[in-house]
Amino acid sequence: MLVGVGTQPDRPQGRQRHLAPTPLGKAALALGLPVQRPDNVNLPASLEFLRSLDLDLIVVAAYGQILREPLLNLPRFGCLNLHASLLPKYRGASPVQAAILAGDPETGVSFMKLDKGLDTGPVYEMVRLPLDGSETGAALEQALAALAADHVGACINRVCRAGLVPQPQPATGISLTRKLKKEQGRIDWRQSSAELLRQVRAYHSWPGSWFDLPTAHGLRRMLVTMAVAFQEEMPAETAPGEVVRADAHGWVVACGGGGGLALGRVVPGGQREMSSADFLRGCPVPVGTRLDAEQTTFEKVHQQTT
């Protein structure tokens, strides 16, 4: 029996910065469920309230607060965490993006018992999800959330009613991921086209994959939302970050290892998403422009290529 829902406090959202509940809080309220929104779930008042519920189990998913030992030990069966990786691989804050960046053939959801470490607790069971190499970070997060939702009820029953015992994580194959920051989305054109394609997919929703484009009015931030590998042979002595094509047939930038990246869709700073062809019609980019050299001006590149 579900006796309550806990989520983060309401946060300002939208242009008007009105307070709004989290998606979980909104769904729970719509179902008429009691919702708790503590600023710190580990404070005595919060612990006392949870203790009054006489809990069997607390289920945790992407909560955003660290649960301390007094809380972890409060329910009869502890706290069940839903983690979006096949532990011990990709512990931490960004396991979904890490799996895409690595080109892994599969990922999944681990149902684990929380302990005081960072995703170090023993695992009850895992559900695997094959990857086909086309997933974006946002889409894969949704797929894993749906996978977890499909299996968490049965896992709870096995934990609380069938005596399922969690198994310690292996001591090998451990990796840790960190919270993503905006600067990590900067495209390093020295990487191969395969690596950059994985980055564009992994960072599709956040932090995005971006570069600074030299223009007559200074640098313009460009977000790449879709790209493909350039299949033709690159011109000799082309440097990574150099534009080798920018016309109605495509916008191609040289990468490390002799390959190229064809930019399919972009978001210019302050504008809507558009195809690269639409952007180039309004803002031509000369062949030879270097996207990795902030001091390169549009005028100098134009003189070199005309």
N, C-alpha and C positions, 0 to 999 in steps of 0.2 A: 504494500500500500504506500503510495506517494503521499508524504505528510507535509511537504513544503519544498520551496525552490529558493535557492540563494544565487544571487548574481551581483555584478558590479553596480555601484550607485549610478543613478541617471547622470548623463553627461550632456553638455551643450552640443547641439547639432544644428546644421543648416546655417544659412546666412544670418538668420535672426538669433542664432545661438540659444534657442529654447531648449530647456531640459527635456531629454527623451530617454526612455528606458532602453536597455539592451534588447536585442532580438529575443533572447530567452525570457527576459522580464516581460516583454510585450506579449509573447505567446502565453506565458503563465497567467498573466492578468486576464487575457481573453478567455482562458479556461476556468477562471474563477479560483485559481490556486493561490494560496498565501505566498507572498514573495518577500524575502529579506534582502536588503541592499546595504550590508555593512561596509563602512569605509575600511575597517580592518576586522576580518573574520576571527582573528585570534584574540581579540580583547575579551576580558572577563564577562562583560555583558552578553556578547555573542555566544561565548561558550556556555554560559548558564542557560540561555534560551535553547541552544541545541541539546543540552543535557536534558532539558524538560521534555523533549520530544521522544526520549527513550528509543534512540535510533538503532536499527540493525546495521545500516550501511549508508555511507555518503558516496554518491557518484560525482566525479569531478571531470569536467571537460573544458579545456582552454579557459580556466577561471581567471588567471591573471594575478592571483595572490598566492604567496607561499603559505602552506598549511603547516603550523608548528606541531610539535609532538603532542601537547595536551589535546589538540583537536584531532590529530590522527588516531589517538588512542581512545577517543570518546565512543564511537559506534562499536557494537559488538564484533562486527566483522571488519572494522577499519574503514578505509577510504579506497574506493575503486576508481582508478584513473584511466581515462581513454586517451591513449597517446598515438599520434599519427605516424608511426614508423614501426619497423620490425626490430624491437629492442634486442641487444643493446646498441644497435646502429641508430645514429641520429637522435640521441638524447637532446633535450633543450628546446629552444623557442622556434626554430624554423626547419623542422624535419621534412616537411612537404617540399619546400624549395630545394633542400639539399639532395633529395632523391632525384629530382629532375636535373639539377646541375651535374650530378654524377653520372647521368645516363643509365640509371639502374633499370633492370628489366622488370622489377616488381617492388611494391611497397606494401603497406597494410596498416592495420590497427592492432595495437597491443593493449590488452586489458590487464592492468598491473595494480598491485597493492602499493599505495603510496607509503614511502618512508621519509626520513628527514633529508635524504639526498635528492639530487636533481635527476629524476627519472631513473633512479637506481633500484627501485623496489622489485620484489619478485613478481613474475608474470603468471597470471592464471591461464591465459590462452591468447592466441594471435589469429587474426583473419587476414589472408593475403589478397592482394589486388595486382594483377598483371598490368604492366605499362606498355603502351605501344609507341612511345616516342613522340606523340602529338599533344600530350597534356600540357595545359597551362597551370600555373600555381593555383589560381582561383578555382578552376574547374576541378583540379585534383583534390583540393580541400573539400569541395562540395561532395565529391564522390566518396571520399573517406568518411565524411560526416554521415552520409547515408548508409555506408557499410557498417559503421559503428552503431547507428540507430537500429539497424536490422538485427544485430547480434547481442546488444547489451542486455536486453531483457532475459534471454536464455542464460547469459553469463551470470547475471545477478542471481537467478534461480539456482544455478549450480554452486555458487559461492555460499549462499545463505541457507539452502535447503538440502543440497547434496554433498556438502562438505568438501568442495573442490579446494585443493591445496595449491597455492602458488609456488612456482619453482624459481630458484635464484637465476639471475641473468648470467650468461656465460662471461667469463673473465677476459675473453678475447673478442675482437671485433667491435670494440667500444669506440664511438665517435660522439662528439659534442657539437651542437649547433648553437649559434648566438642569435639574439634579436637582430633583425635586419635594420640597417640604417640607410638613409637616402643616398649617401655617397657611394654605397656599394653597387648602386645601379649604373654608375658611370661605365660606359663601354670602353674596354681596353682593346684597341684594334690589333694589338700584338697577339692576342689569342686567336686560335683557329676559328674558322667559320662554324664548325660543329660545336665548339664551346660557346660561341656567342649565340648560336641558335638556342641552345639549352638555357642560356641566361635570359634571353627574351621571353621564353615560355615560362621559366621559373618565376621571374620577377614581374609577370604580366600585371598583377594588381598592385603589388608593392614590393620593392620600392620603384619598380619600373626600370627599363633599360634606356639610357639616355646619353647624348653627347652634346657638345656645344658647337654650333655651326657658325663659322666666321661670315659675317655679312657686312654690307656697307655701313650699317648702323651699330656694329658691335657684335658680340656673341649672342646667338639665339639658342635657347635650350630646345632640343628636339627629343621627344620620347618615341621610341620604336615599339610598336605594339604587335607587328607581324613582320617576319622576314623569312627568306628562304636562301639556301646556298646557291651561289652563282656557279653554274655548271661549265661555263666556257673558260678557256685558258686565259690567265691574266697577262697583261702586257709585261714585258721584261723590265726588271729593275723597278717594279712598282712597290712603294713603301706602304706598310700597314697604316691604315687611316686615310689613304689617298683615294679621292673620288675618281673612278675610272669610267663611269657612265652616269649621266644625269639628264635624261630626256624622256620622251613619251614612252620609250621602250623599257625604262627602268632606272633605278637609282642604285648603283653598285659601288661598294666601298671595299678596298683591299683589306685583307686580314693577314694575320700571321700564318706561316706555313704555305704561302703561295695561293691561298684561296681567296674567295670574295663573298661578301654578304649583300644580297639584293634586298633593299628595304621595301617592304610591301605597303605598310600602313604606318603613319606617324601622327604624333600630336605636337604641333608647334606650340611653344609657350603661349598660354593665354587663348588658345583656339581649340576648336573641336578636332576630333580624330578625322583623318582623311587619307586617301591614297597618296603615295609618294608622287605619282604623276600629277595629281591635283595641286599638291604643294609646289612642285617645280614649275607649273604653269604660272603661278603667282610670284614665285621667288626663285628664279633660275640659279643654279649652282654650277660654276664652271668646273669642267674636268680638270683635275690637278689640285683641287682644293684639299688641304690637309685638315682632317677633323681632329687630329691629336695635337695640333700646335696652336695654342691659344693666341700667340702673337701674330699669326698669319692673317693678313687682312684680305678682304674680298677684292680690293683694288689691285693688290700685288699679284694675286693668283690670276685675276682676269688679264693683266698685262702679260703674264707668262704663257697664257694658253690661247692668245689671239694672234 
